[in-house]
Amino acid sequence: MTDSETPTIDGRRRAALRAAAAERARSYTPAWDPDEGDVGTAVLDLFAEITEDVLERVDRAPEKHRFAFFDALAFDRDPPQPAKLPLVFDVAPGLDANVGITPGTQALAPPPGEGSEITFEIPDGAGFEATPARLDSVVSVSPADDAIFVHHDALADEAETKLFTGANRQEHLLYVGHANFFELSTDTEFEVTVEGVGTGAFESLGCQFFGVKEVGGEEVEGWHSLGETVDGTVETADLSDGAEDGVRIRFKLSEAEAEAFAATTLPTDELRLVGAEAEAAAAEAEAAESPPVTDVETMWIRFVGPPTLGDALFEASVSKLTLSLVESDTGVKPQMLLANDVPLSTTGPIRPFGEMPLPLDTFYIASDEAFSKTETPVELGFETTDRPSLADLAPPDYSWEYWNGSGWARLELSERKEEVGEGAVRFVVPEDAAATSVSGHEHHWIRVRLLEDNPIRFRQKKDDQGNPVDPEEWEMIHDAVPEFTGLAISYPEPTAAEEAVSSKAKEPDHVVAFNNRGYGADEAKGLSAETQATAIRPFRRLPEARTAEPTEVLYLGFDGPLDDGPIQLLYSAADKPYPVPFYPRARWEFCEDPASGTWTQLDAEDGTEGLLQRGIVSLAFPEATEAFERFGRVRHWIRARLVGDPFDVTVTENAAVPGDDPPDEESAIQMLVDRTENVVVLENRGAKRFNLERFSLSVGPDSPSSDLAASLGPNESIAVSISRPTGAVELYTPDWESVPVSVRYEERAIDTVDTTAERSLQEESAVDGAFETPKPTPEPTPTPCESLSPRLLETATEATRDPPSLRGIYPNAGWAYNVVTVTGEVLGSSDGTPNQAFAFANRPVVDESVWVDELATLSEAERTAVAESGVETAEQTDDEGAPTAFWVRWTRVDDFTESTDEDRHYVLDRIDGRLTFGDGTNGATPPPGEENVSTDYRTGGGAAGNVPAEAVEALVTAIPYVEGVWNPDTGGGGAEAETTPEAANRAARTLEDRNRAVTADDFERIAASASRELARVRCVPGMDRSNSPRAGWVTVLLVPRSTERRPTPNAEVTSVVADALRRHAPVPTTTAAGDPDANRITVRGPNYVEAGVDVTVAVDETVASSIAAVETAVTTRLTAFFHPLTGGPEGEGWAFGELPCLSDVYAALERVGGVDHVVSLTVTYHGSERGYTVADDERLPTVPPDTLVCSTAHTVQATRELTTNDESEDQT
């Protein structure tokens, strides 16, 4: 018999016994009524009670004999299974050495109820060293895709992140910096000329400047796209003779958006080393001849590469890079004009020395753009007024001066056309020209001083005939006062004389390449015409891409050195099914020589199976690691390089430039297109801010795009004008990739939307219907007989090479179990009698080693023979070396059937903690002695150890320099001791299948026996790992005990069950010559089909329940009803491969308190691709045999409107 149901011998109980006795009494004693309640009635009741006790014992006799039979066959109850969880030890920062975590270290978690605290312990052989270094950088790379994936930000937010996929954070940038060249107004165009081999590819690059730009009426400082020439084209000019290759691109700031350059340092990750290394790094930086490139504050532009850089740009080499100003027709207007200290207008008639010039009056001209360009030819053009000719008057003497940083110095004019107010002057800006303050205004100034003693000119007054009047009169010549109507500053081509001291083309002060999230050296000196250095390659691939076989790599960066060990890391990843065989094989390495980039393999024990599953990685370091820069961070880097099977890497999006991440889901950005007003309103409904400055709106190739705001925060909106929005409006990235957004079109006018307004979705939807969420497209409905595929989410069975989903990496971690180790416990003294038994002080006994001191009965030769026979022994001696004890480890057996009189065997009841030795014939008896039986064992275990994450909160005994301990993951695998009926059922099934998995029941029994954490096990013969029918394959489905909506087995349970099945399964399912799928047993969790109910119920008017309370009660009942383990009409869960009928749902709901009847009900079963809605009288879809139903969101509406009785009957 294979279950706990034993034959019932009688089965009657008290009521039946009394009724039978009363019936007989009426036959034998008709004069007495047994129901009168007299003394006879009491005797009759007493008889029924006593007889019931006897019959209960009789009925249990078969079960008792059944238990005795299995007990005679040495079947014992299994002890509790200990739970396993990772412990992470937090070490005090600032230490210069590791902290040892020894085996036996214990930590405590609070009890789930009122019981005692739960103790977790590091087992023997699992000690390690905890490092004070903090892990703060986690980066993975895919060299084949030139992709870098940053994970530490997501992990810091306790979010799951997928390795080797997602947002590509690779950037290929070329920064060009100059201290004063980019002091430009919006009137000035400038050119960037790049020469070298293959530099024509620079034409495909974007260009940005750092500065301010007006966005939404506010000035926003940051990196902005640099506008091109006025006509919107990139000019590619012919270069000088002899140039290998090159491109000349012309740019111009936007006057409409008030763009202006600003000085800044290059963006970096703000990370620092700690301890002595931080001091050493600071000293090294102070001793350096030049500051790091990231400390240079100047004005920058940068060339921005596309998401995927082509070979042409990787192979391009730059031999020359120059900046030059472009001479314009209109010139540059001065920033300010002063007559002495009086500000002058820059338009209209301008008298630079006032109405009555006096000696030493001064005219000041300010232009940060022009006068900061040292060694550059500059021309000041004065627009003269229409005045009478004064050829007979000599122009006044002027002194042209500039500020050299310490005083006003003479400015040498290279050419002059007349003087101030009479033409133009030209000069080369001196090398030492500097800014200064004039009348409180800080600018670069040029000044002109009057040098004559009497600069005012007079002439004799004449009459109409031209004769001098009498008496003689003199009048001031007003036309001789310097005056002009406008002043324009331009940049002419240098003359032959000027070329010796000036150049229109400027070499940048700094040229810095940014690749692989790190800056290269400043190459400006190497590109200088003076040094004639070799060309540089600004764009570099990942170092891993330059190897013969580039593979994926995971990098971990620490803020301090790693040394000695073993140092352990917990790698926590979500469970995923992978094909068999599939083994990426991670090779763990550290950088032995950062200067040469030499990586050396570490001595590692990798419990992650090549980053496939959760596990602990133990690393031993032969020497201390060194800090070096990688991905823009100076860290102590180690890496896991895949040398086996590759993952299927997918770069889903590119977020190269910080802040330019496009919306990653369709609901994040929504657009409303007003066709009447030609306006597009964008609304950010996401949770994060999007920088859309580099993005654009377009209605097609024939319509110009519209630039967007610099950024759009959550619940913020912006209105953008766009021409002819008759076609499909789309949002594009800088690389003209369409961004998925929801679009709604309107034919009528809408209100202007405040670009900074933060309004709720309800408010927005109330504005003329704007921002209405688009309704999803209805899913196609299959026919009633069509199979519905289950939704493959966490329990997807399709084997994949998808990269692992990482939940966290935690240094200083070790496995612990909810057990306590007891060492050296003396069980007692042997008296040499047969079958002597001893009791353990603690129960249950999880595992043990039993030792007997046999020194008194063994000679020296016999002791030597025992030690050489392979039996584990331990000898104790005194100070003089004489033996005082000789401990021999005895072996546990299930029974003494095959034991001889010389076998050192014992049997153990782990639950009761009772140990029994042999009788001298079947199993030896320990020799007599005083306290000569000792044991080391572990006790504890049980389901109480399945604690949630972060439940562990304290150490039992403090460890120096350890500040705390905690568990980042939940405990799992713990189970209570096996009950007697469970043991009997297992024994019966074991006798039936003899521990060989042949039938489906055999597979289920062995799987259930392997882990008592399982609530249900289902074997599906003939199903392979892709859910397809295939002979010779077996799929075993595991459902753990859990209250979660979708119970899913963890990796440990799955691994334990799989190992047990492989040991007991027939050979054809585990090995197949020449078959790549050698293992034909698949162990996993079930697939789930989610059931969502849309129901309207009528409230029972006789019950004082509110509508809200009834709706809550119905929702709670539905959630419980569809639970795969505890749902269903009887609370026993749901069968595999079956879906609940609507009649069962009706019955469950009409038993809810406060519900009168169900008005309407539909159930939607959600599969992997679509849903199937079932109403009354419709057939259920079919599902595969590996599928369980579970609950999802429900829509419940309660109403007090009652239908007629006939309608109510129809509904039920």
TORZA-45737 format. One record per residue (C-alpha): residue in three letters; x, y, z. Coordinates in steps of 0.05 Angstrom, whole numbers, plus 5000, padded with zeros to 4 digits. Layout:
ALAXYZ;...
***
This chain:
MET500050005000;THR503150654978;ASP499451175018;SER497351325089;GLU490251025080;THR490150355117;PRO484249875120;THR478850055170;ILE476849455213;ASP470549725244;GLY470050475234;ARG464150595281;ARG464351175330;ARG460451385392;ALA453951605359;ALA453450985317;LEU455150525375;ARG449950855421;ALA444650825366;ALA445950085355;ALA445749935430;ALA439350335439;GLU436049955382;ARG437749295414;ALA435349545481;ARG428549675452;SER428348965426;TYR430648625491;THR427649115542;PRO421349395510;ALA419049685575;TRP425150145581;ASP426150755538;PRO433750875528;ASP432351615515;GLU428951755583;GLY435452025612;ASP435651565672;VAL441351145700;GLY440650655643;THR441651205593;ALA448051405628;VAL450550695627;LEU448850655553;ASP452851295539;LEU458751045580;PHE458650395540;ALA458850775474;GLU464651205497;ILE468850615522;THR467350205461;GLU469350785416;ASP476150815449;VAL477050065438;LEU474950085365;GLU479450685351;ARG485350265375;VAL482949685333;ASP482250125272;ARG489350395282;ALA492349695288;PRO493649615213;GLU497150285212;LYS501150095274;HIS503249435242;ARG504949815178;PHE509450285217;ALA512549705254;PHE513849345188;PHE517549955159;ASP521150055225;ALA523649335222;LEU526349485152;ALA530350065183;PHE526350635152;ASP527251245195;ARG524251925193;ASP528652425158;PRO531252985203;PRO529853725188;GLN533354005128;PRO537454635145;ALA536155265107;LYS541855585068;LEU542956325060;PRO548756795045;LEU551657225101;VAL555257875085;PHE560058175135;ASP560958925137;VAL568159105154;ALA570159765184;PRO573160225131;GLY580360465134;LEU583559805154;ASP590059605120;ALA588858855128;ASN583458335118;VAL579158075175;GLY578557315184;ILE571656995185;THR572656315215;PRO568355695209;GLY563155665264;THR561856415262;GLN554556505281;ALA549357035267;LEU542257135292;ALA535557285260;PRO529357455300;PRO524156895307;PRO517956915262;GLY513456895324;GLU514756835398;GLY519956295393;SER527456335402;GLU532156685355;ILE534556315293;THR542056175291;PHE545856135226;GLU552955855224;ILE558755845175;PRO560355095165;ASP567054755171;GLY571854885114;ALA568055515092;GLY572156055127;PHE574756655088;GLU577857345095;ALA573557975093;THR576658565057;PRO575559295078;ALA575359495005;ARG568559714979;LEU565759484913;ASP562860094878;SER563859974804;VAL560659414763;VAL561459454688;SER560658934633;VAL563158984562;SER561658654496;PRO567758784452;ALA564458524389;ASP559059054396;ASP563759604421;ALA558959644480;ILE559859834553;PHE554359694603;VAL554460044670;HIS550959674726;HIS553059984791;ASP547860534788;ALA542160034782;LEU545159584836;ALA545860184883;ASP538360294874;GLU537159554889;ALA534559454819;GLU535758844775;THR540358954716;LYS542158494658;LEU549458374642;PHE552158484572;THR545858824547;GLY541659454556;ALA543860174548;ASN550660214514;ARG554760724553;GLN560460724504;GLU562661404480;HIS567661614428;LEU568962364436;LEU574462844416;TYR574963454460;VAL578264084433;GLY579664634483;HIS582365344478;ALA582965884531;ASN580366464488;PHE578766244417;PHE571666064436;GLU570266754464;LEU565366844407;SER559067234394;THR553166974354;ASP555567414295;THR561967014285;GLU563066384246;PHE569065944258;GLU572165344225;VAL575164704251;THR580264384203;VAL582363664214;GLU587963374171;GLY590862674169;VAL589561994141;GLY582261824137;THR579962454172;GLY574662574120;ALA570462114163;PHE569962684213;GLU564562964169;SER559762444198;LEU560962664270;GLY556563124310;CYS559463714347;GLN557564024414;PHE559764604455;PHE559464724530;GLY555865354548;VAL549165664558;LYS543065624514;GLU536165924524;VAL531065384532;GLY523865534551;GLY525766244570;GLU531266014617;GLU538765964607;VAL541065244612;GLU548465094621;GLY551064444593;TRP553164094529;HIS549064324469;SER549164164396;LEU553464654358;GLY549864974301;GLU552964954232;THR553365504180;VAL547565974168;ASP544765574110;GLY544764944153;THR550164574114;VAL556964294131;GLU562164614088;THR567664154065;ALA573164584036;ASP579364413997;LEU585264364043;SER592264614033;ASP596864293983;GLY600163664008;ALA594863494059;GLU593762754064;ASP586362794076;GLY581763224117;VAL575563624127;ARG574064344144;ILE567464464180;ARG564465154193;PHE560065304254;LYS556165874283;LEU552665994349;SER545166114349;GLU543066834363;ALA535766634371;GLU537466164429;ALA542566634460;GLU548066114457;ALA554766274489;PHE560965874508;ALA562765774581;ALA569065504614;THR568564824647;THR572564214665;LEU571563544631;PRO566063114663;THR568462554707;ASP565862044756;GLU566862314826;LEU570361724858;ARG576261714905;LEU580961204933;VAL581361105008;GLY586861035059;ALA594261055043;GLU592960984969;ALA589061634968;GLU594961995000;ALA599761694950;ALA595261894891;ALA594762604917;ALA602262664925;GLU603362394854;ALA598462894825;GLU601863474862;ALA608663264835;ALA606263214763;GLU608763744714;SER601863894688;PRO594963784719;PRO590563204697;VAL586363354636;THR580163314679;ASP582663894722;VAL583564374663;GLU578264904663;THR577465224594;MET572465284538;TRP571164654498;ILE567864364438;ARG567363624426;PHE566263164367;VAL561162624382;GLY561461954348;PRO555261564328;PRO552760984372;THR556560484329;LEU563160754304;GLY565360504236;ASP572160234218;ALA573760884181;LEU573661294245;PHE577360774285;GLU582860774233;ALA583061524222;SER589361874246;VAL589862624258;SER596362984242;LYS593763704246;LEU587864044279;THR586764794276;LEU581465314293;SER580365934252;LEU575566514249;VAL571666684187;GLU571567394160;SER564367624154;ASP561268184114;THR558068524174;GLY563468414226;VAL562768344301;LYS559668894342;PRO563469134403;GLN560668944471;MET561369644500;LEU563870344482;LEU565970874533;ALA567771604525;ASN572171664586;ASP567371354635;VAL560871514598;PRO557570924562;LEU556171044489;SER550970734444;THR553670244393;THR548870514340;GLY547471204311;PRO552271784312;ILE557871634360;ARG562772154386;PRO568271754419;PHE571072354457;GLY564672724471;GLU562073384443;MET568073794468;PRO574273354464;LEU579773544513;PRO586973314517;LEU587872604541;ASP580472434532;THR579971684522;PHE575471244479;TYR574770524503;ILE572669934459;ALA570869274492;SER570568594456;ASP572167954493;GLU571567584428;ALA576367974385;PHE581368254434;SER582467584469;LYS584867254405;THR592267364415;GLU596767384353;THR590567464309;PRO589768024258;VAL583868474276;GLU580969054237;LEU576569604267;GLY572169894213;PHE568970574227;GLU562770764188;THR563571504174;THR558072024170;ASP556572454110;ARG560473074132;PRO563973644094;SER571173514072;LEU576273764121;ALA582373614079;ASP585674254102;LEU585674004173;ALA590673504198;PRO587672934240;PRO589072944314;ASP594472514344;TYR591971884379;SER595171364423;TRP592570644413;GLU593570224475;TYR591769544505;TRP591969234574;ASN597768754583;GLY595868484651;SER599669004691;GLY598569654654;TRP596570004590;ALA601669894534;ARG602370184464;LEU598669794411;GLU602569754346;LEU598069874287;SER599969474225;GLU595669904180;ARG591170514185;LYS586270844140;GLU585571554165;GLU583971554239;VAL578271464287;GLY571871654253;GLU575171694186;GLY576070954162;ALA579470354194;VAL585370124234;ARG588569444236;PHE593069094285;VAL595268424312;VAL592668274382;PRO598768244426;GLU600767594459;ASP600067884529;ALA593268214519;ALA588968104581;ALA582268304610;THR581468874658;SER576069284692;VAL574269974663;SER568970364701;GLY566869714735;HIS566269314670;GLU570868704663;HIS572668594590;HIS578368574541;TRP579369314523;ILE582769734470;ARG583170474484;VAL584771094442;ARG587371734476;LEU587672434448;LEU594872694452;GLU594173424427;ASP594374004475;ASN588174304444;PRO584373794404;ILE578574284391;ARG579274614322;PHE576975334306;ARG576475754243;GLN575276484227;LYS568076644215;LYS566376904145;ASP560477274115;ASP556177054057;GLN561377284007;GLY566776884041;ASN570277474072;PRO572477494145;VAL567577874187;ASP569578504224;PRO570778524280;GLU574377854276;GLU570577244302;TRP572476524310;GLU567875924311;MET568875194331;ILE569274694274;HIS563974184297;ASP565273744237;ALA572373644261;VAL569973304325;PRO571172544315;GLU564672204299;PHE562271564266;THR555671194258;GLY558070484271;LEU563970054289;ALA565069344263;ILE570568864283;SER572968364231;TYR578467844222;PRO582067964157;GLU586967504124;PRO593967654150;THR598568074106;ALA605567854088;ALA608368274144;GLU603268014195;GLU604467284179;ALA611167314216;VAL607767484282;SER600667224273;SER596366684245;LYS589066644231;ALA589065894243;LYS590065734317;GLU592565094347;PRO588264864405;ASP590864884476;HIS588164194490;VAL586263594448;VAL583563014490;ALA580362374465;PHE575062024506;ASN574161284492;ASN571560694532;ARG569061194585;GLY576161434599;TYR580362034577;GLY586861964539;ALA592962424546;ASP592863144523;GLU595263104451;ALA595563844437;LYS603163874441;GLY603763264396;LEU599663614343;SER603464264349;ALA607164504287;GLU613264634331;THR614063914355;GLN612263574289;ALA610162954328;THR606962354296;ALA599562324283;ILE594562084336;ARG588661614331;PRO583061954370;PHE578161384370;ARG579960724402;ARG576460054408;LEU575659684474;PRO582259344493;GLU578658674493;ALA576758784420;ARG584158774400;THR585058054423;ALA584657454377;GLU578057214406;PRO574257794439;THR569157554490;GLU564657864542;VAL567958114606;LEU565158314674;TYR569358834712;LEU568958964787;GLY572259584816;PHE574159664889;ASP576360294926;GLY582059934961;PRO587159374949;LEU585258644948;ASP590558174977;ASP591357465005;GLY584757115014;PRO580656745001;ILE576257354989;GLN569157154972;LEU563857504930;LEU556557324928;TYR554057354857;SER546457404861;ALA542957284795;ALA535857104776;ASP534556384757;LYS534256254682;PRO534055614641;TYR540055514596;PRO541054994542;VAL545154374557;PRO550854374546;PHE552155124555;TYR557955344597;PRO560956044589;ARG566855884636;ALA568956514672;ARG576456624681;TRP577657084740;GLU583657544733;PHE587158144764;CYS591658654730;GLU598758474750;ASP601859054712;PRO597159624696;ALA602459984655;SER602859414605;GLY595759174614;THR597858484636;TRP592358074667;THR593857444708;GLN589056884726;LEU586956824799;ASP586256194839;ALA578656174840;GLU573055724862;ASP567055954820;GLY560355734847;THR556556124793;GLU557655604737;GLY560556154693;LEU555956724716;LEU549756304701;GLN546856244771;ARG547256514842;GLY553556294876;ILE559756494915;VAL566356624881;SER572556514924;LEU578856874901;ALA585956814927;PHE590857384908;PRO598257244902;GLU599857984912;ALA596158624928;THR592458944870;GLU594259624842;ALA589460194827;PHE588960424755;GLU584060784710;ARG578760394672;PHE572060654648;GLY573761344676;ARG574661084747;VAL581060964784;ARG579560314821;HIS582659644839;TRP579759254782;ILE578658504776;ARG574958174720;ALA571357544699;ARG573057404626;LEU568656894590;VAL572856374555;GLY567355874538;ASP560555924505;PRO558356644490;PHE551856964511;ASP546957254461;VAL548457994471;THR543358514450;VAL544659254453;THR537659504462;GLU539060244462;ASN544860724463;ALA545561244518;ALA552561474502;VAL552062204522;PRO550062294595;GLY543062554601;ASP541262384529;ASP537761734545;PRO531561664501;PRO525061464533;ASP525460714543;GLU518060544541;GLU512160764499;SER508461074557;ALA514261514580;ILE513262054528;GLN506462214498;MET505162694441;LEU498863094424;VAL498963374353;ASP494463974341;ARG493564004265;THR489964684269;GLU495265074308;ASN501164674280;VAL503464514350;VAL506063874381;VAL505463794457;LEU510163304490;GLU508563034559;ASN513462644602;ARG509562114639;GLY515661724660;ALA518961714728;LYS525562024707;ARG527962654672;PHE529662594598;ASN534763044565;LEU531663154496;GLU536263724474;ARG539463284421;PHE532863004397;SER528263284345;LEU521163254319;SER519763144245;VAL513763004201;GLY517962734144;PRO524062864101;ASP520963464067;SER519463834132;PRO524864144175;SER525763854244;SER524364244308;ASP529264244365;LEU526664074434;ALA527864314505;ALA534164134541;SER530463684589;LEU523463464608;GLY522063244679;PRO516562784705;ASN509563084691;GLU512663664653;SER510263844583;ILE512664294526;ALA509264584465;VAL513364574401;SER511464914336;ILE512464494274;SER510764634202;ARG505364244165;PRO503863694215;THR499663304165;GLY503862674163;ALA506162224218;VAL509762614272;GLU515762244300;LEU521062354353;TYR528162214331;THR534762104365;PRO540962494341;ASP542361884297;TRP535461914266;GLU532961304301;SER525561344317;VAL523661354391;PRO517360974410;VAL512161454436;SER504561464439;VAL501661974391;ARG494662284390;TYR492262744334;GLU487163314343;GLU483963744290;ARG482164314336;ALA486064834376;ILE488764674444;ASP490965114501;THR498265294505;VAL501664844554;ASP506465134606;THR513164814595;THR514564774670;ALA507664584695;GLU507163964738;ARG499963724733;SER496663074748;LEU494462614692;GLN487162744711;GLU488063494703;GLU491563414637;SER486262954609;ALA481063474627;VAL484164004581;ASP479863934518;GLY480963194517;ALA488463274511;PHE493362754536;GLU488262194532;THR491761534539;PRO491161144474;LYS486960514480;PRO490859874467;THR489459484404;PRO484758904419;GLU488158234420;PRO485757714371;THR481357184404;PRO482756454389;THR477455944376;PRO474955544436;CYS478854934415;GLU485255314401;SER491055194449;LEU493055784492;SER500555844504;PRO502256024576;ARG505856654593;LEU513256504598;LEU515956984649;GLU520256794709;THR518856054696;ALA520056064622;THR522455374601;GLU525255564534;ALA532755474539;THR536256124523;ARG543156424520;ASP540457084545;PRO545457424592;PRO544257344666;SER539957844705;LEU544158094762;ARG541058274829;GLY547458454865;ILE554758294878;TYR556658294952;PRO563758224977;ASN565457875042;ALA559857355035;GLY559556635057;TRP554256085060;ALA551055955127;TYR545955455152;ASN540855485209;VAL544554975250;VAL549054985311;THR555454575315;VAL556854205380;THR563953945388;GLY566953465439;GLU560453265471;VAL561452655515;LEU555752165503;GLY557851725562;SER561951125582;SER561850455548;ASP560849845592;GLY561849345535;THR554749075538;PRO551048915472;ASN546549425440;GLN548649975487;ALA544950625471;PHE546851355483;ALA542852005477;PHE545052655446;ALA544053275488;ASN540953655429;ARG535853405379;PRO535053315321;VAL541853105297;VAL543153375227;ASP549953055216;GLU555052765265;SER561652425276;VAL562151915333;TRP568851765365;VAL570851205413;ASP577151195455;GLU580250505445;LEU586950625477;ALA585750125533;THR584349535486;LEU589149655428;SER596549525428;GLU601350005393;ALA601649545333;GLU594149495330;ARG593550245335;THR598350315276;ALA594449805236;VAL587850165249;ALA590850835228;GLU593750525164;SER587150185146;GLY583950845126;VAL579750925188;GLU579951645215;THR583751675281;ALA586252205329;GLU591552075382;GLN592552495444;THR599152515482;ASP601952815546;ASP607853285553;GLU612652705548;GLY609452425484;ALA606051835517;PRO599151695489;THR593351875534;ALA587651725486;PHE586751405418;TRP580251625386;VAL577351215329;ARG571551475286;TRP565850975279;THR561250935219;ARG553751015217;VAL549550485181;ASP542150415170;ASP541949745205;PHE546649185229;THR544148665178;GLU550748645141;SER555248845199;THR560348355228;ASP563248315298;GLU569248725276;ASP565449295241;ARG565549935280;HIS558350115264;TYR552550465298;VAL545450645281;LEU542451325296;ASP535451585303;ARG536652305283;ILE529952555305;ASP530352285376;GLY537852355381;ARG538751625402;LEU545151245382;THR545750485387;PHE551950045380;GLY551949315357;ASP551248695399;GLY558148415385;THR555747955330;ASN552348435283;GLY556649045295;ALA562249115346;THR561149375417;PRO565549945441;PRO570849745492;PRO569449915564;GLY572150575587;GLU570851215625;GLU567451755582;ASN570351435521;VAL564651575473;SER564752275444;THR561452635386;ASP561653255343;TYR555053415309;ARG550553955282;THR543454055307;GLY537854495283;GLY534954605214;GLY527654675196;ALA523255145156;ALA524355705205;GLY530955835170;ASN527356055107;VAL527756775129;PRO526757375084;ALA532457805059;GLU535858265110;ALA532857865168;VAL539657705199;GLU541658285242;ALA547058105293;LEU553057665308;VAL552757175367;THR559957365385;ALA562958025362;ILE568757995313;PRO573858565317;TYR573059075260;VAL566658755236;GLU561059275241;GLY555258835222;VAL552458235186;TRP546358145142;ASN543457695088;PRO542058015020;ASP537957414996;THR532556995028;GLY534056325061;GLY531755715025;GLY531754965028;GLY529654905100;ALA524354375117;GLU521454085180;ALA522853375203;GLU519052835166;THR512752605201;THR511451865213;PRO505951805160;GLU510452155110;ALA516151675127;ALA511451085119;ASN509051325051;ARG516151435029;ALA518150745053;ALA512350425015;ARG514150794951;THR521450614960;LEU519749874966;GLU515549944904;ASP520650294859;ARG527050074895;ASN529850774886;ARG529650704810;ALA526051234770;VAL522250854716;THR515051084716;ALA512451794724;ASP510451634796;ASP517551414810;PHE520352074785;GLU515452454828;ARG516952044890;ILE524552124884;ALA523852864869;ALA519352974930;SER524152574974;ALA530052994952;SER527153634981;ARG521553695030;GLU520954425012;LEU516654214954;ALA509154224959;ARG507653884893;VAL511553504840;ARG509053324771;CYS512652884720;VAL510952984646;PRO513852414605;GLY515752544533;MET516653304539;ASP523553604524;ARG526254254550;SER522954654494;ASN515954394513;SER515753964451;PRO513653224449;ARG519952804445;ALA520852074462;GLY525851904516;TRP525352574551;VAL522452734619;THR520453404648;VAL519553444724;LEU515654054750;LEU517054314820;VAL512354754861;PRO515254964929;ARG511155114990;SER509855864983;THR504456384991;GLU507056764931;ARG502556864872;ARG507056444827;PRO511055944870;THR517655824835;PRO523355364858;ASN530055674870;ALA536555444839;GLU538655044901;VAL532354624903;THR532454514828;SER539654294831;VAL538553814889;VAL532553484855;ALA536153444788;ASP542153104820;ALA537652604856;LEU533852434792;ARG540252334753;ARG542751844805;HIS536451424803;ALA534051514731;PRO535350974678;VAL541451044635;PRO537751244570;THR535251894602;THR542052104629;THR547051894576;ALA546651784502;ALA552651634459;GLY553652164406;ASP547552564430;PRO549153294446;ASP543053294492;ALA545952764537;ASN541752964596;ARG534452854578;ILE531653034646;THR529053744654;VAL527653994724;ARG524154664730;GLY518155034756;PRO511455024720;ASN508955524669;TYR503355964694;VAL497056224661;GLU494456834697;ALA487056884710;GLY483757564715;VAL476457644733;ASP471858214712;VAL465658134756;THR459658534779;VAL456158294842;ALA449758504875;VAL450258684949;ASP445858314997;GLU441258845027;THR440258435090;VAL447558485108;ALA450359135134;SER456459165088;SER458859755049;ILE460059694974;ALA467559814985;ALA467859265038;VAL464358774991;GLU468958944933;THR475058834978;ALA472358175003;VAL470857934932;THR477858134908;THR481057774967;ARG476957154953;LEU478857154880;THR486257224895;ALA485956634943;PHE481456224898;PHE486456234840;HIS492556074882;PRO495855454851;LEU497055104917;THR491555324965;GLY486155554916;GLY480355174886;PRO473654974914;GLU476754514967;GLY482954944981;GLU487454404953;GLY490054794894;TRP489254674819;ALA491254094776;PHE496654154723;GLY494154284653;GLU487054484674;LEU483555154680;PRO478055334729;CYS470955304703;LEU466455914709;SER461555524752;ASP466955434804;VAL468156184804;TYR460656324811;ALA460155854870;ALA466156154905;LEU463756864898;GLU456656734920;ARG459356464986;VAL462757135001;GLY459357505057;GLY455258095033;VAL454357824962;ASP447157674941;HIS448757414872;VAL453357504813;VAL450657984761;SER455957874707;LEU462557514703;THR468157394653;VAL474957084663;THR480957274620;TYR486556764617;HIS493057114598;GLY498156714558;SER505056884534;GLU502657264472;ARG495257414482;GLY489257334527;TYR482856924521;THR476557184553;VAL471256674573;ALA464056854588;ASP457956424603;ASP456855814558;GLU463755884525;ARG468855334524;LEU475355394561;PRO481855414522;THR486554834529;VAL493454914560;PRO499654464560;PRO500553944616;ASP506154344648;THR501554934664;LEU498455184729;VAL493555734738;CYS495056334783;SER491756994801;THR492857674770;ALA489258344777;HIS481658314781;THR476358834766;VAL470658804817;GLN464459244819;ALA459059184872;THR452159464861;ARG445759504901;GLU441359424839;LEU438058744843;THR435558354783;THR429157934781;ASN429157244810;ASP429056934741;GLU435057344719;SER438657154783;GLU437356424771;ASP439956494700;GLN446356804725;THR447756234772;
***
